[in-house]
Amino acid sequence: MKITPFTPADSEEVLAIWNRTARGRMLFHPLTMEKLRVLFLEKPGFDPDGFLLARDTRGIAGGILVSAGTGQNATLAGLFDRNGHPGEGAQVALDAALRYLEAHGMTSLRTNGLSAVDSRDLPMLEFLWHNRFHNPSVYDGVIEQQIADSLLHVERELETFAVPSEIVELEASLRERGYVCRFVNGDEALISAMGKAEMPFRDLFIQALHSASPLEELMLAFSPTGEPVGGALVSRPGAPTDWPHYGCDCALFGPIGVTREHRGGIGKVLLFRTLERCRDWGFDEVIIQIAASILPFYHLAGVKLRGVMLTMQRPLGAQKLNIR
């Protein structure tokens, strides 16, 4: 088996193998040529020398996409095998990628939001753990603890969705106090005001205002003084904030962020009104990727857990194993 770099002529065979390995558990599945281009080949940091294919007499046996990046921490963007689960092709590709990254001074290899491993994908987890990957920890600001670095995919079916009366009453109560929640279009004054707001996901909301894409909408909450204090984004497939991150074929809602001093109901209104917008667009379901600690908030709207995605990381270089 030999290693060769990816070329455009390999696209059709790579897509077939990658989709077979993903098995519908990744948000971008099925991966198309357009998604491959937007999500990987044209994404900032794409390293053509890190897109390696393992070949035998039958063709492509497996492949891997890594990025050496500008620091010492490399990214594992994709790993696939002709068998639909990691085998010899994936192993040969991984070994070649590790040598490549070590030669370029990288010290670790880590998955990202697109390549994190579904907790149900036991063959892939077994393969990565066998190759000395582990699950790192991250600080969760909601519960103020170190936890395993993971993300949840949650979904809400929309056929039966309706904004409950208590949310309508809550929105009316907020309006009486001077708060207004509405979908907005970008203008320089609003973008400038957003730049001064101290809300979570502010930069993503500003990006959505700048792009002014017809495939996404931003709902903002304004305080009695007219300042933006909360926001929620909803996206159709192919929106600028969708495909660069996920590549879904259904609607996305969120993220939702409210400044700390104005919390106490605004987030609930944003949650239900953006779900309502997705329903009005005609979608049967909607998905969001969240941290586990905020699942109780989304449970308010009846979301269900779709998948748990685990971050995987491996230090580079030889590893001594204390196994007897």
Residue, then its C-alpha position, 0 to 999 in steps of 0.5 A: m500500500k502506498i501514500t499519495p496526495f489527494t487530487p481533484a480526480d480522486s473526488e468521486e471515490v473519496l466522497a463515496i468512501w468518506n460517506r460510507t465511513a460517516r454512516g449518516r452520523m455527521l451533520f454534513h452527511p452526505l458529503t457532496m462535492e460542494k460541501l467538500r469544497v466549502l467545508f474542507l478544500e476552501k476553508p482557511g487553514f486547509d493544507p493540501d499536503g495533509f490530504l493523504l490517500a492510502r492506495d492499493t491495487r483496488g484503488i483508494a483504501g483509506g484517507i486522512l485530512v490533517s492541517a499543520g496550521t500555524g502553531q504546533n497543534a494540528t487538526l484532524a479534519g477527516l479520516f475514512d476507510r473503504n470498509g466503512h470502519p477504520g481498517e488497514g487503509a485508515q491505519v496506513a493513512l494515519d501513520a503517514a499523517l503522523r510522520y508528516l506532522e511530526a516532520h513539521g514540528m507539530t506536537s499534537l493532533r486534535t479533532n474539530g467540530l466537524s470531525a469529533v467522533d459520534s459516541r455511538d461510533l464504536p469502531m472509530l473510537e476503538f481505532l483512535w484509542h488504539n492509536r493513543f488518542h484520548n478525550p481531553s477536558v475543557y472548562d465549562g463556564v456554565i457549571e464552572q468545572q472541567i468536563a470532557d470536551s464534547l458537543l451535543h447534537v439536539e433536534r426538534e421536530l416542527e410538525t407539532f411545534a407551537v409557541p406556548s401561551e406562557i411564552v406569549e405572556l412572557e413576551a408581552s410582559l417583557r414588552e411592557r417593561g420596554y424590551v423588544c425582540r424582532f428579526v433585524n437586517g444589517d445596517e451600519a448603526l446596528i452593527s456598530a451597536m452590536g460591537k459594543a454589546e457584551m453578549p455571547f456569540r456577538d461576533l457570529f451575530i455581527q458576521a450574520l449582519h455583515s453577510a446579509s444572506p437570504l439563507e439566515e436570519l438574526m433575531l435581536a432583543f433590545s433593552p428599554t434604552g434601545e441597546p441590543v442585549g440578546g440574539a439568536l440565529v436561524s439558518r437554512p442549508g448553505a447559509p454562510t454560518d452553516w456550511p463553513h461549520y456544519g454543512c447540514d441539510c436541515a434548518l439550524f437554530g442558535p446559538i442563542g446569547v443574552t447579556r448576563e445582566h438582562r437574563g431572566g426570560i429573554g432567552k426563552v422568547l428568542l428560543f421559541r420565536t426562532l423555532e417558530r421561524c424555522r417551522d414557518w420556513g417549512f422545515d420538518e426538523v431543526i438541529i443545533q450543536i450545544a454544550a451539554s451543560i445548557l441542555p436543560f435550557y433547550h429542553l424547555a422547547g422539547v428538543k431531543l438528543r440526537g448524538v454526542m460528539l467526542t473530541m479526540q486528541r493525540p500527542l505526537g512523537a513516540q509514546k511509551l506504553n505502561i502495559r504489562 
